């Protein structure tokens, strides 16, 4: 758990430091004095001064900050109800609005550039995804496991046993590829290229919006052959003598063709079930004592085998193009999610605060390092790319106190040709601070609820 938290904090801190570095370099470039540039928050553990800037290393590992000259002058102007902030060389308010806009834009811009670089490295180095083939099973045929009897896949004419080869003309090699193209596009029309009995078909499907996750769903599962890929050390399957590589043939009287057959057979709480399996060409029979979780789902202590899908090898420019495309796609999905938020999504499910983000990020990174150093680094880079685009997007929102809010008010100042009063600017910022604190409170409450259920 400690390693998870440390890796999660590392991801978040690097992304925030990149953001603040953008502000720092832009401020220096336009003539604004940066008084303090700190990695971390709190009373500095180490500090040194170079020119006009104090560089600090602080104990709270949540990114850092960039303090620009002019705060004292601004407070004085607010207290004295001045019409504008006094001029002082190197102050934030000593430069024109366009230079201030450039300084505010630089933070989000650096986050986006960082995301492009991170994903370029990922594609250049190459990675593997453990997933399943794109042969599908309709969830509507398994009402005991699904929450309804009809899905978009049924309306589109998909059938169990179909193999999906492309989405909107983009080839998919694994079920993970397929999900990555469907999940971000709820309520968009998607053209699926499907192989059925040796014939190629094109079917149009419109994913439903899952209001608990914000993802698009069409109601299909990967067809997973019932071959054991993993057996938990202290699970029911191990106690029953099941081994990796065994193929489950039946549970009780029910023939098992794929994994949903297996889980449907175990859906009803049973004290024991008889499993028939094939091992190295020989048939075997055993008794399984399934364990059931509080929500009624079964924990058989096993997982079915997937397949390794290596990424396509590309040169530098190919990787750069893919990395850039991935960053823009993430930005688009984030933008679209704002609109979906007002379509009935459950805030407690889809809003994550720093606690939940740190825990989940750490878990994903740790899982990667468990597979090897390269896999761990790849997971870290992909996570930081995602967080970096999210931070870029969030800070560009026209909310007071965020970069987007500051860009907006300085843009209005540039258009009007005169500065807004310090008191108005102060009140404008306070509105943003209140909104951010309210959102942080809600997100933290959501995170605590999330952790309490783990």
N, C-alpha and C positions, 0 to 999 in steps of 0.2 A: 504493500500500500504506500509506504514511504517513497519508494522508487517511482511509483505512478505519479505521486504529487510533485516530486522533483522534476520529472520529465515534462509534466504539464506546465509547471511554472516556467521551465526553460523555454518552451514553445511560446507562451504568452509574452514573456519578458523580451525575447529577441524581436518579436513583431512590434512591440511598443517602442523598443529602442530604435529600430529602423525608422519608425514614424517620427520620433523626436529628432533623430539625426537629420531627417529631411528639413524640419523646421530650423534646426541649428545652422545647417549649411546655407539655406536660403536667406536666413536673417543676416548671416555674415556677409553674404553676397550683395545684399541691398543696403548695407551700412547700418544695420541695427546691432547694437551691442548685446551679446548674450552674457549675462552675469554668471549664471550657473548652468552647467550641463551635468546632470546626475544620472548614473546607472543605479536604479533602485530608489526607494523612498526612505525618509526618516533622517535622523542625525547621521552625517557622513562618518563612515569608518575610516576612509582614506580620502584625502583631497590634496590637490595641487593646483597652482595657478599658472596659467600660460597666457601672458598678455592681459586682456581685460576679462578673461573667462576663468572661473573656478571649475575644475573638473573633479567630480566626487563619485565615490563608490559608497552606496548606502545600504543598510541591512535588509530592508523589506523588498523582496525580489519580485516586484510587480512592474517591470518595465523601467521607467525613469521619467525625467522631466527636463524641460528646457526653459529657464527663466530669463526673460528678456528685460532690458532696461526700460523703465518708464512706469513701473507699478506705483512708486511713491508719488510721482507727479500726478498720476491719475487719481489716486486717493485724495490728494490735496485739492484737485479740481472739483471732485465730487463734494467734499466737505465744505468748500467755499462757494459752491454753486456757480463755478466759472463757466463761461460759454465755450471755452476750449481748454485743452491741456497745454500748460506752459511748454515752450520749446526748450529742448536740451539736446545737444549733439549726441547721436547714437541711440536716442530713445525710440521706442516703437512708434510714438506719435510724431517723431521728427521727419518721417518719410511719408511720401504720398500714398494714397489709398491703393494704387496699383501695385506698389512694392509690398504693401502689407498683404494684399491678396495673394501675391506670389509666395510670400512666407507661409500663409495659411494653406495654400494648395500643396506646397512641397511635402508636407507630412503624408497625406493620402497618396500623393504621386509616388513617393518612395515606397510605400506599402505595395502599390500595384506593380512597380518595377521589381521589387523583391520577389513577389509572387511569380512573375514571369521568369526571373532567374532561377528560382527554386524548382519550378516545373520543367524548365529547360534542362537542368542538371538531372532531374528524375528521368526524363525521356532519353537523355544522352547516355546515362549509365545503364538504363534498362531495369526492369523489375518484373516480378511474376505475381500473378493473381491466382489464388486458389478458389476455384468456383466450379460450376457444372456446365454441361453442354446446354444448348439453347432449345432442346426438345422440351415441350411443356405439358403440364397437366392442368386442366380447368379446375379451379377451386370449387366451382358451383357443384361439381360432382361429388364433393365431400362435405356435405352440410354439417356433419358432426365436428368438422375442424374449421369451417368458415363461418362468417357472421351473416351471410345471406345466400340466396339461391340463384341470383343472377348478377353478373358483372359486365363491364364493358366488353370483355373478351367474348362473352356469349353473344352479345348484340352485334359484335363485329363478324361473327361467323367462325371464330377460331375453334379448333377441336383438340382434344387430348391426343398427343402423339405428333402434333405439328412441330416442325423445327423452324424457328425464326432465324433468318439469315441476315436481315438488314432492317434498320429503322430509318425512315425518310431517306433511303438510299445509302445510309452509312452502314457498312458491314459490321456485324457483331459476331465475335468468336465464342464468347462465354455468356452465361446468364448474368454475370456481373456487368458485362458491357451493356446488355439489354436493359438491365435495371437503371444503369447510369443515364440512359437516354430517355427512359420513361418517367422515372421518379421526379425530375425537375420540371415536367411539363403537364401538370394536371389541367384538364379541360382543353388542351390543345389537340387538334386532329393530327394523328400520326399514321403514316403509311407503313405497314409492316409487310416485308417480303417473307413469304412462308413457303416451305417445302412440305408437300403432303402427297404421299404415295407416288413419289417421283415427279410430281408436277409443281411448278412454281406458281404461286398465287400472290396477289397483292390485296391486302385487306386494310381497311381504314378503321382505326380505333380511337376513341376519345377517353383518356384516363379520367377516372373519378378523383376528386380531391379527398384524401384521407385527412379528416379534421383533427386528428390527434398528432399527426406527424408533418402535415403540410405537403406530403409527397403525392405524386400521381400513382394510382393503382389501376390495373386492368383485370385483376382476378385470375392470375396464373401463377403456377409454381414451376420450378425446374423439375424435370423428370429425373429423379435420382435413383439409380439402380441400388437395390438393397444389399450392397456389399459393404461390410464393416471396414471403416477407415481408422477408427479410434475406439479404444475401450478404456473407460476410467478405472483407475486403480482400485478405488473403493466403491464402485458402482454395482448395480444389480447384474449387469451383463457379465462382468468379471466373475462374480460369484456363481453365475450359471455356466461358466466355462466357455463363453463366447470369446473368439480370438479375432484379431485383425485379419482380414481377407476372407472371413466366412461370408457366405451369401445366404440370407434369410429366405427360405422358401415358403414357409407358412407360419401363421400364428393361430393356434387352435385349428379350426376348420377352414380358416380364411387363407386363400392363396395370396402371396405377397409378390406383386409385380414391380412396385416402386415404393419409395419411402412413405407416401401418403397412405398407402394400404396398411403399412406397418403401424403408423400412428393412429389411424382410425380403429384398427383392431384393439389397440390399447386404450382408447378413449374412455370407455366405461371402466370404472374402478374395479379391478380384479385382484384377488389375493395372489393368484399364480396363473401363468399361461404356459402352454406347451409350444416351444419353438422347434421347427424343423429347419435344418440348414445343410449346406454343402460345403465341405472343407477338403481341398485338394482332390476333388472328384468323388469323394465319399460322403454319403448321407449321414447325418447325425441328428439326435433329438435331445433336447434339454428342457428344464423347467426354469422359467424366469419369474422372479418376484419383483414386479414393477413398483417403483416408488412414485408417489403423486405429490405434486406441489400444492400449495394452498389454493392456487387459482384453478386447480383441477387438471392441469397439464401433466403429462407423464415425464418422468426422468428415468429412462432405461439404462443410463450409464454408458451410452455408446453414441457414435456419430457415423454416418455413412460417408464413404470415400468420395472425395472430390477429385479435381484434376488441376494440374499446374498449367497456367496459360501465360507463357512469357510474352512480354511486350514486343512490339515490332521495333527492330533496330533501325535507327535513323542517324544521319550525320548531324553536324552542328546546326546547320541552317534548318534542317527538317525538325530537329528537336526544339529550336527557337520558335519556329512557326507553331508547333504543337503546344509548347509552353505558353505562348501568347494567346493562342486560341482557348486554352484551358482557363487562363486568368479572365479573359473576357466572358467566357461562358459562365464562370462562377459569379462574376459581377452581374450578369443578366439574370441568373437564377435568384440572386439575392434581391435584386430590384423587383422581380416578379413576386417574391415572397411577401413583400410589403403589401401589395395589392391583395394577395390571398389572405393576409392576416384579418382583413375586414370581411371575409367570406364565411365566417363562422368557425375559424380555427380555435382550438382550446388553448388559451394563453399559457396555462400551467404546464402544458405538454410541449409547446413549441418554443417558449422563451427560456433561454439558458443564461444563467449568470456566471460570474468568474469561478465559482466553486464547482459547478457541474462541468463547465468547460475544462477546467484543470484536471478533474478526475478522469473524464472520458478521454481527453487528449493523452494523459499519462498512461491509461490502459492500452490505448491503440499503439502508442510508441513502445510500451513494454512488450506487447505481443509481437511487434516487429523484431525487437532485439532478441526475443526468445528463439526466433527463426534464424538469426545470424546478424552480424554487425551491419552488413549491407542493407538487409531488409529493415533494420531498425532506423538507419539513417534515412532511407527512402520514406518510411512512414513519417519521420519527423519533418522532412522537407515538404511532404504533401500536406501535413497538418498546418505547418507554418504558412504555406501558400494559401490555404483556405482561410485561416485566421487573418492573414494580411489583407486579403481582398475584402473580408468582412469588416475589418477596421477601417479600410479605405472608404468603403461604402457608407458605413455608419457616420464617419466624420464629415462626409460631404452632405449629409442631410441638413436642410436649412433650419436647424434648431439652435437657438441662442446658446452660447458657451461652447458649442462644437465648432470645428473649423468651417463647416458649411454655413453656420449662422454668422460667423465673423466675415466670411467671404461676402455674404449677402449684404450686410450692413455697410461694408466698405465699398461694395459695388454701387449701392445707393448713394453713398457719399461722393463717389467719383462722378456719377451721373448728375447729381445736384450741384456739384462744384463747391460744396462747403461741408464742413464736418458737423456731425451730430453733437449735441451737448453731452458732456461727460455723464451728467445725471441720467439722461435717457439711455446712454450706452450701459451704465451700471444696472439700471432696471431691466434692460434687455437681457443682460447676462444672468441676472438673478432668476428670471423666468426660466432660462435654460437650465440653470443649476437645480431649480426645484423639480423640473421635469426629469432630469437625469437621476436625481436622488430617488424620486418616486419609482422610476423604472428599475433602479438598482435594488430598492427595497422589495419590489414585487419579484424580481429575478432571484434574489437571495432566498425569499420565502419559497419560491418554486424549487430552488436547488435543495433546500433543507428537506422539503417533502420528497424530492427525488431520492436523496441519500437515505432517508428513513425507510424507504421501501426496498432498498438493496439487500 
